[in-house]
Amino acid sequence: MLKNVHSRKGLQLVLGLFIGIAFGFLLQKGGVTNYNIIIGQLLLIDFTVVKVMLTAVLVGMIGIYGLRSLGLVILHPKPGSLGASVVGGLIFGVGFGLLGYCPGTVAGAVGQGSLDALFGGVVGMLLGTGLFAAMYPMLNRSILQRGSFGTLTLPELSRVHAWVIVIPLAGALLFILLMLERAGF
């Protein structure tokens, strides 16, 4: 089945569209497209965003490694570096701090009709993308490649079977989610 999807680009686009719509719907239902909830997270008084993100990491991590164990997917990690992580974090942080949305929540907020997300978020992302593209050659030579850590995953770096990392990490994330819920966040 997956080989059929890989060979048909049109099917990939249609699946991407429907998965994107479902993702936006779930973000909206989870409350993370609401500006007040996002600001509450930044002020450390509403942990809805953290709970949604931790749940996504938990489900995604178990799902991907489960599919990998069954031989249904092959991981293709992209190379990373400390320089790229710092630059990406700064760009993300400035945009998030100025507007109160990340790229995913901007899309969900636009879908629910938030004009601040449409004009501030989408326009800001387009301008930011253009600025980064213009600066990319200079950044790539000077900063982005510094501290390269390649394509290693945590299990590869630790030289252990993936589930030795996934199971305790899943337990820790579940514990954090339960403690946040118990604390009333």
N, C-alpha and C positions, 0 to 999 in steps of 0.2 A: 504494500500500500504506500509506504513512504517513498519508495523509488518512483512510483507513479506521480506523486506530488512534486518530487525534485525535478522531474523531467518536464513538467508543465508550468511554465512561468505565469500564465493567465490564472491557473488554479491557485498558485501561490498568492497572487495579488488579491483574488477574491477571498481566500481564507484569511489573509492579513487584514483586509477591510472588516470582515465580520468579527475576527478576534479583537481588533482595535475597538470596534463598537461595543463589544461585550466588556472589554477592559474599562472603557470610559464609563459604561453603565455601572459596573461594580465599584469604580472609584467614587462615583456620585452617590451610590447607595451606602458606601462606607463612610461618607461624609467628608472625604478629603478634598473635595472640590469646593468646599465652603471656606471662604476667606477667613471667617472668624475662627474656625477650627484650626486652620493652619497657623494663624497668629497666636492662638492659644497654645499650640505646640511650641512655637518660638519663645513664648513667655513661660513655658514649662508648667502650664496650668491645665492643659488638655492633651492627653497622650493618644488620641485617636490615630494620628498619623503614624506614630511609632508602632502601635498595635497592628495597623494595616500592613505596614512595611515588614514587620517581623513575621507576620502570618504569611505574607507573600514569599519571603526568603525561606521559611520553613517548608511550605508546600512545594516551592520550586526546587529546593535542594533535594528533598526526598524524591520528588517526581523525576528529576533529571537523573539522579544516581540510580533510582529504581529502573528507569528505562535503559540506562547504560548497562546495568547488571543483566538485563534481559537481552542485550544486544540490539536494541531498537534504535539507539542513538550513539553517535560518536561525538565526543567533545572536540571542539576546535577553539581552544582559548586563544585570545589575541595577546600579543606581547604587550607588556606594560612597563612603566618606569615611574620612579618617584617624581621626576620632573613633570611628566604628563599628568600624574595624579594631582600634583599641587596646582598646576595651571587649570585643569578641569575643575578642581574643587573651588578655586577662586572664582572662576567664571560662573559656576553653578551657584555659589554662595552669594555673589553680588546680585545676580538675577533674582534669587529666592528672597534675599533680604529686601531688595527694592520693591518687589511686587507681591511677595507672599505666595508664589506658586512655583512649582517645579514644572518641567516640560510635560509630564504626564497629567498633572492636575490642571495645567493650563488647558490642555485639549479637552479634558472632562468638563471644566468650567465653561469653556466656549460652547460645548455641546449642550449645556443647560442654560445658555443664554447670558452668561456674565460678560458684560461689555468691557469691564476692566481687564479681564483675561484676554479678550479678543484684541483690544487696541494696545494694551500695555504688554501682554504676554506674547502674542503672536508677532506683533511688530517688533518687540524687543528681541525675540528669538531670531527673527530674520536679520535684524541689524547686527546682533551679536555673532551670528553665523557668518555674515559677510565680513565683519571686522576680523574674526578669527581666521577666515580663509585668506584674507589679505595679509595678515601677520604670520601665517603658518610657515612660510619658508624661513623667516628669521627665527621664529620660535623653535622650529625643528632643528636648526643648526645649533642653537645656543642653549635651549632648556629642555625640550621635550624628551630627548634621548638620555638625559642624565639619570643615573641610578637604575639602569635597565634591569628588570628581573625576569625578562623573557616570558615564556608561556607556561611556566610552572603553576600547577594547582597546589593547594595545601597538602593533599595526600601525596603528590609527587615530591614535594619539597620535604615532607616528613618521612618519605619512603615507607609508607604503610598503606594497607588496603583502604580504599575510599571510605568504607563503612566505619572504620575505626575513628575517622574524623566526623563523619556525618551523624552517627548515632549520638555521641555525647554533645555535639553542637546542637542537634535537634532538641535534645533534652534540656540543654541550657536555655535555648530560645523559648521552649514551652514553659519552663519555670519562670522566666522573665515575664512572659505574657500573663501567666496566672497571678504573679505578684502585682503586676500593674492593675489587673482586673480586681484583685482583692483589695488593693489600696484605694480603689474608686476612681482611678484615672481612666 
